[in-house]
Amino acid sequence: MSRTSFNEASVKKLVLEAFGSGFDNYQTKFQSIFNVFSPERQDELFSITARESNLQELPEGSPYPSAPIKEIGRKELQFRTEHKDSINVSKLMNRFDNYSAVIREANKLGYNMKVQMDKIGAAVLNNATSAAPEHAVWDGLSLANAAHKIGETGNTQSNIVNGALGESTLVDMYTLMQTQQDHAGNPQPMNMATVVYHPSKAQKVYETLRSPNDPESGNRNVNFLYTFGYDFVEHPLLTNTEDVHLLAGKNFHRLMYGIALAPEVNKIKAEATGNDLYQCCFSAQAGAVDYIGYGLISN
């Protein structure tokens, strides 16, 4: 016999609270990495534009020069899928389980929903070297590539450095970001603002970037790389444990994460069985629209 009397409203409250507790226990990473937005269309379209810098030194009172904004490419993100799961609670479970299993499962479901949201964002970074259409940026190349198009100028530039994380590869990446051009060929120096890495690289990242002393010498010189003031994101869902991703500020890079349906959980009564169904769902999609403002150190 159940140890407590059945109270449907109380059970629902306990289950939803357990779901919320699990949901809150996982701290997502995608919000620190991506530009999060609410899509207005199922097929959200992003334009890649170029405009030649036309700043000129002119006599006092001269007319303002102007240059047209030209669309040089597009990237689409589709919102046509939902992530769903449910907990099926039978009448006998309501009577004999005292809700403990249901509450444990609700807690795990809330946690797993949050993890799934992070998997969507992690897939963009995990496929940074893939040129498959769903992973490519506007120029048809992988997010990290040594020959990205600079608009329609006919020139290319790289945003990938090959080698293990260390002083030399970080200086190389710093140089790439500082000498980057926009899609009209204008200089667009970028600072590396966020470092994303697997937990297995935590010690190396600390020694190389977070230690105030030189990580590669015995005389404890001041660490040049320490002065950049990064934000650090340790991401356990990265599949390539050697890769380190570096991003400029969110106002410069175009890694996008759209939430079409916010996470929710609802309780319904299944007509065929009379069971209680706790149903959860959300809809989200992530993608890299452009490569500018992103860099990869890949070993």
Beta strands, then each sheet from edge to edge (+ up, - down):
strand 1: 35-37
strand 2: 43-50
strand 3: 70-78
strand 4: 83-89
strand 5: 148-149
strand 6: 156-157
strand 7: 160-162
strand 8: 194-197
strand 9: 231-234
strand 10: 244-247
strand 11: 255-269
strand 12: 276-288
strand 13: 294-298
sheet 1: 1+ 11+ 12- 4+
sheet 2: 2+ 3-
sheet 3: 5+ 6-
sheet 4: 7+ 13+ 10- 8+ 9+
end
